[in-house]
Amino acid sequence: MKVYLKTYGCQANVSDSEAIAGILKQKNHELVDNIENADVVIANTCSVKSKTQNKILSFLKSVPKDKKLAVGGCLTKTIDIRKYADVDVVFDTNSILKVPGLIETGKDSFSGVKEERLNVPMIRSKKDIGIIVIEQGCTSNCSFCATKLARGNLKSYRIGDIKRAMEKALDDGCKKIYLSGQDTGCYGFDIKTSLPELLKELTSINGDYKIRIGMMNPWHIKKILNKLIEAYKNEKIMKFLHIPVQSGSEKVVKDMKRIHSVNDFKEIVYRFRNEFHDISIATDIIVGYPSETEEDFEKTLNLIREIKPEVLNISMYSIRQGTYSSNLKPLKTEEVKRRSKILTEEYKKIREEIKALRQSCLPEADSSMFH
């Protein structure tokens, strides 16, 4: 059959789609770039934001009726897809290996058992980037997060299997290795190892490559901070740290059922910046959480002004079905939009400051690269 594959969401979802594509090709299905040429349309979905959910549902409704439609990914565990679109097959994140059989038989598949799919055939979306999912699920229970409902508790892959997957990616010509997962900071806690131990093994592999580490929550970084900093000193590790704080208010962070404090976040950022002056810090902010007051929002603004992150991912709070916070009374949409706009403008100023600072630090002959 000819298959059109559409992907939404994070790097872990992209990796899942690369595996789906590889398995389909192995089973002699043909992947096509145009939906009109397809017999089957597969949508690999994301459940993080209502805005993304709306885009996904709009796409599903637009699929021509003469195409068989299969829907997988995180969203299938948080809403009843069939209430919104005419779908032939539904599967979850633990049923990737079954996809060829599912589209052939038209059966659904949901499983509570996480698959071992590190070393399945892959068709990479970008030939020079190897995305390797090192763990699935997490140990957290954040009040706003639907991904935990979809991906479940932590399951770490073994170091040897990850190492073999990376060697395969390098053999395929990849120059960048993205280590991905719901929370890479808790990698190994369930199998008596840790992220620094994994990085020690991976950086021992010969070759010309760089490793970029995916999102890590502050409370896990604290447990491994000294060893993680030591691991980052290796030249093969990209100096990039994605550490979501979500709010600058200690009260709101606690309301979100996140285990860290704002001070934990700041301490980690300062430690990394003291060690690596060229590091890029990325963080995430949810604006307009139901319990966020104007004072709480001001604390978030002040934190971002202080930290000046190189990358800031701003999300307006949205209700995710099945989460704890979905039972709370939301703030008015207009107010959430207002706060989001203010924070976005503040971040634009910060980016200009960072750009000007870097420009002033360059030799005069090199400053033209910014024009």
C-alpha positions in Angstrom: 0.0 0.0 0.0 1.0 3.6 -0.5 1.3 5.5 2.8 1.3 9.2 3.6 2.7 9.9 7.1 2.0 13.2 9.0 3.8 14.0 12.2 3.1 16.4 15.0 5.0 17.1 18.2 8.3 16.6 19.8 11.6 14.9 18.8 10.4 11.7 20.4 7.3 11.8 18.1 9.6 12.4 15.1 11.7 9.4 16.1 8.5 7.3 16.4 7.5 8.4 12.8 11.0 7.5 11.5 10.5 4.0 13.0 7.0 3.7 11.5 8.4 4.7 8.1 11.3 2.2 8.4 9.0 -0.7 9.4 6.5 0.1 6.7 9.3 0.1 4.0 10.6 -3.2 5.4 7.1 -4.7 5.0 7.1 -3.5 1.3 4.8 -0.5 1.8 5.5 2.6 -0.2 5.9 6.0 1.5 4.6 8.9 -0.6 4.9 12.7 -0.2 1.5 13.6 -1.6 -1.7 12.7 0.3 -3.5 12.4 -3.0 -1.3 9.4 -4.1 -1.8 7.5 -0.8 -4.0 4.5 0.0 -3.5 5.1 3.7 -2.9 8.2 5.7 -1.2 7.9 9.1 -1.2 10.8 11.6 1.2 10.6 14.5 -0.3 13.0 17.0 0.7 15.2 20.0 -1.3 16.1 23.1 0.7 18.9 24.7 -1.4 21.9 23.6 -5.0 22.5 22.6 -3.8 24.7 19.7 -1.9 21.7 18.3 -4.8 19.4 19.0 -7.1 21.7 17.0 -4.6 21.6 14.1 -4.5 17.8 14.2 -8.3 17.5 14.3 -8.6 19.9 11.4 -6.2 17.8 9.4 -8.0 14.5 10.2 -11.3 16.0 9.0 -9.6 17.1 5.7 -8.4 13.6 4.8 -10.3 12.5 1.7 -13.0 9.9 2.5 -11.5 7.4 0.0 -8.3 7.1 2.1 -7.9 4.7 5.0 -7.1 6.9 8.0 -4.9 5.6 10.9 -4.2 7.8 14.0 -1.5 7.2 16.6 0.6 9.1 19.1 -0.1 10.7 22.4 -3.5 12.3 21.5 -5.1 8.8 21.1 -4.7 8.2 24.9 -6.2 11.5 26.0 -9.3 12.0 23.8 -11.6 9.7 21.8 -10.4 10.5 18.3 -13.5 8.9 16.7 -15.7 11.6 18.3 -14.0 14.2 16.1 -13.2 12.4 12.8 -14.0 9.4 10.7 -11.0 7.1 11.6 -10.4 3.5 10.5 -7.5 2.6 12.9 -6.4 4.0 16.2 -3.2 3.0 18.0 -1.1 4.3 20.9 2.6 5.0 21.5 3.2 1.4 22.6 2.0 0.0 19.3 4.5 1.4 16.8 5.9 -2.0 15.8 2.4 -3.3 15.0 1.5 -0.5 12.5 2.0 -2.5 9.3 -0.4 -5.2 10.5 -2.9 -2.6 11.8 -3.3 -0.8 8.5 -3.7 -4.1 6.7 -6.3 -5.5 9.1 -8.0 -2.3 10.2 -7.7 -3.2 13.9 -7.0 -0.8 16.8 -4.2 -1.4 19.2 -3.6 -0.1 22.8 -1.0 -1.6 25.0 0.3 -1.0 28.5 3.7 -2.5 27.6 6.4 -0.2 26.2 8.1 -1.5 23.1 11.8 -2.2 22.6 12.3 -0.3 19.3 15.7 1.4 19.6 17.2 -0.7 16.8 14.4 -1.1 14.3 14.8 0.2 10.7 14.6 4.0 10.5 14.0 6.4 7.7 15.4 9.6 9.0 13.6 12.9 8.4 17.0 14.7 8.2 19.9 12.6 7.0 22.5 14.3 9.1 20.5 14.0 12.4 20.0 10.8 14.4 17.3 11.1 16.9 17.7 8.5 19.6 15.0 8.1 22.3 16.8 7.0 25.4 13.8 6.7 27.7 10.0 6.7 27.5 7.6 8.2 30.1 8.7 10.0 33.2 8.6 10.0 37.0 6.7 13.2 37.4 3.0 14.1 37.8 2.7 17.7 36.7 -0.8 19.0 37.0 -1.1 20.3 33.5 0.7 17.5 31.5 -1.2 15.2 29.2 2.0 13.5 27.9 2.2 11.5 31.2 -1.2 10.2 30.5 -0.1 9.0 27.1 3.5 7.9 27.8 3.2 6.6 31.3 6.0 5.9 33.8 9.7 5.9 33.2 11.3 3.1 31.1 14.9 3.7 30.3 16.7 1.8 27.5 19.9 0.1 28.3 23.2 1.8 27.6 24.4 -0.9 25.3 21.3 -0.7 23.1 21.5 3.1 22.9 25.2 2.9 22.0 24.4 0.4 19.2 21.7 2.8 17.9 24.1 5.7 17.9 26.8 3.7 16.1 24.2 2.8 13.5 23.2 6.5 13.1 26.9 7.4 12.6 27.3 4.7 10.0 24.3 6.1 8.2 26.1 9.4 8.0 24.6 11.4 10.9 26.7 14.2 12.3 24.4 15.2 15.0 22.9 12.9 17.6 19.8 14.2 19.5 19.2 12.3 22.7 15.4 12.5 23.3 12.8 11.5 25.8 10.0 12.9 28.0 12.6 13.9 30.6 16.2 12.9 29.8 17.3 14.0 33.3 15.7 11.0 34.9 17.3 8.6 32.5 18.5 5.4 34.1 16.8 5.9 37.5 14.8 2.7 36.9 17.8 0.6 35.8 20.4 1.8 38.3 22.4 4.1 36.0 22.2 7.8 35.0 22.5 10.2 32.2 26.2 11.1 33.0 27.1 7.4 32.8 25.3 7.1 29.4 27.1 10.2 28.1 30.5 8.8 29.2 29.8 5.7 27.1 28.5 7.5 24.1 31.3 10.0 23.9 33.8 7.1 23.8 32.6 6.3 20.3 35.0 7.3 17.6 33.8 9.7 15.0 33.1 13.3 14.0 29.8 14.1 15.7 28.1 16.2 18.3 25.5 15.1 20.9 22.6 17.3 21.8 20.7 16.4 25.0 17.0 16.8 25.2 14.8 18.4 27.9 15.7 17.8 31.6 13.6 18.9 34.5 15.4 20.8 37.3 14.8 18.3 40.2 16.5 15.5 38.3 19.4 17.7 37.3 20.0 18.5 40.9 20.6 14.8 41.7 23.3 14.5 39.0 24.5 18.1 38.7 28.2 17.7 39.4 28.6 14.6 37.2 26.5 16.2 34.5 28.7 19.3 34.3 31.7 17.0 34.1 30.1 15.1 31.2 29.3 18.4 29.4 33.1 19.2 29.4 33.5 16.7 26.7 33.9 18.5 23.3 31.4 16.1 21.7 28.6 17.4 23.9 26.8 20.4 22.5 26.7 23.3 25.0 22.9 23.5 25.1 20.7 23.0 28.2 16.9 22.7 28.0 15.6 23.1 31.5 11.9 24.1 31.8 11.0 26.3 34.8 7.3 26.9 33.7 6.9 29.9 36.1 8.9 32.4 38.1 6.5 32.1 41.1 7.3 29.5 43.7 3.6 29.3 44.5 2.6 28.6 40.9 5.4 26.0 40.5 4.1 24.2 43.6 0.5 24.5 42.3 1.7 22.8 39.1 2.9 19.9 41.2 6.5 20.3 40.0 9.1 19.2 42.5 11.7 21.9 41.9 11.9 25.5 43.2 12.6 28.6 41.2 15.9 28.8 43.1 16.8 25.3 42.1 16.4 26.4 38.5 18.5 29.5 39.0 21.3 27.6 40.8 21.6 25.1 37.9 21.6 27.8 35.2 24.3 29.8 37.1 26.4 26.6 37.6 26.3 25.8 33.9 27.0 29.4 32.8 30.0 29.6 35.2 31.4 26.5 33.7 30.5 27.1 30.0 30.4 30.7 29.0 29.2 29.9 25.5 26.3 27.7 26.6 22.7 28.3 25.3 20.0 28.0 28.0 16.5 27.1 26.9 13.5 27.2 29.2 9.8 26.9 29.0 7.1 29.2 30.5 3.3 28.4 30.8 1.5 31.8 30.9 -1.9 32.0 32.6 -2.0 28.9 34.8 -5.4 28.9 36.6 -3.8 30.0 40.0 -1.4 32.6 38.5 -2.1 36.1 39.8 -0.7 39.4 38.4 2.0 39.2 41.1 2.9 35.7 40.1 3.2 36.8 36.4 5.5 39.7 37.5 7.8 37.2 39.2 8.0 35.3 35.9 8.9 38.4 34.0 11.6 39.3 36.6 13.0 35.8 36.4 13.3 35.9 32.6 14.9 39.4 32.8 17.4 38.0 35.3 18.3 34.7 33.5 18.1 36.1 30.0 17.6 32.7 28.3 18.9 32.3 24.8 15.7 30.3 24.0 12.3 30.8 25.6 9.4 28.6 24.7 6.2 30.4 25.7 2.9 28.6 25.9 -0.5 29.9 26.9 -2.1 27.6 29.4 -4.7 25.3 27.9 -6.9 22.7 29.5 -5.8 19.2 28.7 -8.4 16.6 29.3 -7.8 14.2 32.1 -5.2 16.3 33.9 -5.5 17.6 37.5 -5.6 21.2 36.4 -8.5 20.6 34.0 -10.7 20.7 37.1 -9.5 24.2 38.0 -11.3 27.4 36.9 -9.3 28.9 34.0 -8.3 32.6 33.7 -10.0 34.7 31.1 -8.6 34.1 27.6 -8.1 37.8 27.1 -5.9 38.0 30.2 -3.8 35.0 29.3 -3.2 36.5 25.8 -2.3 39.8 27.4 0.3 38.2 29.6 1.7 36.1 26.8 2.1 39.2 24.6 4.0 41.0 27.4 6.3 38.1 28.0 6.9 37.7 24.3 7.9 41.4 23.9 10.2 41.1 26.9 11.9 38.1 25.3 12.4 40.0 22.0 14.2 42.7 24.0 16.4 40.0 25.6 17.3 38.5 22.3 18.4 41.9 21.0 20.5 42.3 24.1 22.1 38.9 23.6 22.7 39.6 19.9 24.3 43.0 20.7 26.5 41.5 23.4 27.8 38.8 21.1 28.4 41.3 18.4 30.5 43.5 20.7 32.6 40.5 21.7 33.5 39.6 18.1 36.5 40.9 16.3 35.6 43.8 14.1 36.2 41.8 10.9 33.6 39.2 11.9 30.8 41.5 13.0 29.4 41.6 9.5 28.0 38.1 10.0 25.1 39.7 11.9 24.0 41.9 9.0 
